[in-house]
Amino acid sequence: MGGAAVPGRAAVGGAPIGGRASVPPPGSGGGPSNLSGGGSGKRPRTKADKKYRRANILTAAAAVLVIMIGAGIVGGTYFFDDVELPTPKAEEQMNVIYNAKGQVLAKTGEARVNVPYQNITLTMSHAVAAAEDGNFYTHNGIDMKGIARAAWNNFTGGDKQGASTITQQYARHVADLKEISYSRKLREAVIARKLESKYDKDQIMGLYLNYIDLGQGRLGAEAAAQGYYGVTIVKGGNGKLKEINPYQAAVIASIIKQPYPTATHQGYDPVTNPTDSKVRWEYTMKQMLDHNWISQEVYDKRAWPKPLTGKASTKCATCWDGKPAGVISRHVTYEMHQLGITDPMIQKGGLTITTTIDPVVQKAAEAAGSRASKSSPMNKLPKTYQSAVIGIDPQTGEVLGYYGGDDPYGTDFGGYMDGKGTGVQNDGGGGQSPASSFKIYTLTAALQANYSFKTIWNGELKRPGNRKISNAGQDPGQTCQGAITHCDLEQATVKSYNFPFYWIASQLGEQKVIAAAKKAGINYMWTDATGAEKKSERVDLNASDEASWKKKFEPEVGFGQYRVLPLDHATGVATIVAGGVRHQTHFIKAIKAVDPATGKMSTLKSITKEGVRVFDADKMSDLAGVMEQIPDHAKHPLSNGRQAVAKSGSWELGDGSSGNGDAWFVGGIPQLAATVWVGGKGNRVALKNSDDSKMFGSGTPADIWKQFIDTVAEKKKWDEEKFPDRIPGGDDSLGNGVAPPPVEQPVEDNSKVCDSDLSFLCQNQDSTGDTGNGNGNTDNGNTGNGNTDNGNTDNGGNNNGGGNNNGG
């Protein structure tokens, strides 16, 4: 990431470095020594002092010579003192994004990877010195011959280009000296001298290696090493790539002379011009031998290493470029901003971002949700259909898999994050109506308010304005097995009837249902479209209060009329699956960067896996006990009888006559919370299953949900974990219906039979005539055997044109 310079010090690759540098012997790689001195008294001059003074005098003399020849203005000594030393800069570089298994998902920013000078292998440094500046480790940063040549060429009108040391080349870069002239050459030399007075050779070489352009847009030696040979310039390798060898280093160092072709020469890129690259490589290898930077044996065994082709070097099987997973990059950028990583920090680069994405779960999400997948239930459906599939670890909040559409540059149907990752789009078009799947929050609010699943509700009561609460147009005589006036909440939940949920929201207040949804993880809700332009308002629940919610929403919120984000809903579902413990949903595990002071990787940000209990555990066990019945009811039990909780939901298109426009199936197992939505890719469409039947949540969405969880559980070899045992509770009397009194069965008088020849029929009767082991009273309550419901019974009532709610 780099760091700022402090007074009297300069940042090298982002690191504050102080003091002057000694001049190490050839091949030493440099090393700092104390040359700064101190105190006011005089002391004998050392050889180093004399050498340093001679260099400054020669520089000043050269300056006087060049200036007199070129312009005849000021004295050279003044010029030396007047030129300021620019602060060496941390070069912009790539950010690398990994999945949870350490596989590369993306590389963003400049095609550069900075390596702290402490970590750079001498193999690379020596190769570059051999190719560009054989005396690098012995001179003071100035090529006196080059300065004189520039002055002479300027005087005679010849070519103004002159040779430069590595230090001069870096001085030209850091001072942004682009023109070719004697004055630039002079300023370059002065800055080089000042650099040499402040930094040692390894530091200067590190700055140079991180900045130099090595062809094909590869900036810095590390990018070149990875791109041309799939290796690293880090000492000993970096754990994923091997350390570069002398032969490869010599090829890369040879590119510096001319990395790109011109009209007169094709350059020394080993891919585009291997012939000249080999010639230059032979020169570099011989220089390395002559300076004792390689042994005679290494030199004798030399063989020009063939580089990777451009295509092979850029291939990335795990990267998300052009793939559905590419949309995740928006969420990564957004989270980085939320964590305090600014755009300038991102642009500077050098970040290592490890995401939560598990490749197994991601692959399963795409396979189940994408029409392009032959195994997906969406495969044979119309192109106008779209799904979203989100898998979250309920114990940590980590997003393990995320499918929000096939086009990584198009609409994010999972989270409606804008293309730049700056936030949820706010154009009135985000989110989808959750329908009956939203009832999990209504139930949570009710359970927290001490409602029991045994509460009785009257389905014949009408909303204000004499409006009927619809249940997908089902015959009221069949609803609740014909007991619509006294339907218990548990049966209404499993079969997804609407009326109890409207009345719960009405009794508690719609704001209490929304408050429970917010606690679970819902951040945004959209109001109904109003006005001539039919626009809806996005309401940020974290930036508003219950009083405003009551004004904007009505009790229809109880059965899911108002749109939410699938990603928010997935967070809420994960909270329910986790038994009422909410974890922060996140795509980033950790962000790391190299500490410029030590050269070691350090963690900048990490996300806590700790959760916060937002709902009582016993209440959530009660809810889970009911939701466990739904997969079987929807005819979508998981493989091997694995225990799961679920809730379906469907929202009708218009008045419901043409079908449903949104369909959901949500829930999960203890290891994975899964949320599935199916709807229109653009405008809402009338959804149908592949067999042309009307699509409900228990249709295609449940198919996707089952395939997703079954696949992940099998591939991950997860144990068949169970949810906590159910703890029923609450007040049974809080509903608005009244249970009928039990029907008493008539008791026949069998006394005469017992006195007859058929007395053997009464052998269990005691002397008083009371029946000790008869049939007893027959319970004519809800036996469940007369169920005539198909489950697709959930339909909310056309509130302000909001559509109907079909669950089941």
Buried (B, 14 or more C-beta within 10 A) or exposed (E): BBBEBEEEBBBBBBBBBEBBBBBBEEEBBBEBEEBEEEEEEEEEEEEBEEEBEEBBEBBBBBBBBBBEEBEEEEEBBBBBEEBEBBEBBBBBBBBBBBBBEEEBBBBBBBBBBBBBBBBBBBBBBBBBBBBBBBEBBEBBBBBBEBBBBBBBBBEEEEEBEBBBBBBBBBBBBBBEBEEEEBBBBBBBBBBBBBBBBBBBBBBBBBBBBBBBBBBBEBBBBBBBBBBBBBBBBBBEBBEEBBBBBBBBBBBBBBBBBBBBBEEEEBBBBBBBBBEBBBEBBBBBBBBBBEBEBBEEEBBEEBEBBEBBEBEEBEEEEBBBEEBBBBBBBBBBBBBBBEBEBEEEBBEBBBBBBBBBBBBBBBBBBBBBBBBEBEEBBBEEBEEEBBBBBBBBBBBBBBBBBBBBBBBBEEBBBBBBBBBEBEEBBEEBBBBBBBBBBBBBBBBBBBBBBEBBBBBBBBBEBEBEEEEBBBBBEBEEEBBBBEBBBBBBBBBBBBBBBBBBBBBBBBBBBBBBBBBBBBBBBBBBBBBBBEEEEEEBEBBEBEEBEBEEBBEBBBBBBBBBBBBBBBBBBBBBBBBBBBBBBBBBBBBBBBBBBBBBBEBEEEEBBEBEBEBEEBBBEBBBBBBBBBBBBBBBBBEBBBEEEBBBBBBBBBBBBBEBEEBBBBBBBBBBBBBBBBBBBBBBBEEBBBBBBBEEEBBBBBBBBBBBBBBBBBBBBEBBEBEBEEBEEBBEBBEBEBBBBEBEEEEEEEEEEBEEEBEEEEEEEBEEBEEEEEEEEEEEEEEEEBEEEEBEBBBBBBBBBBBEEBBBBBBB
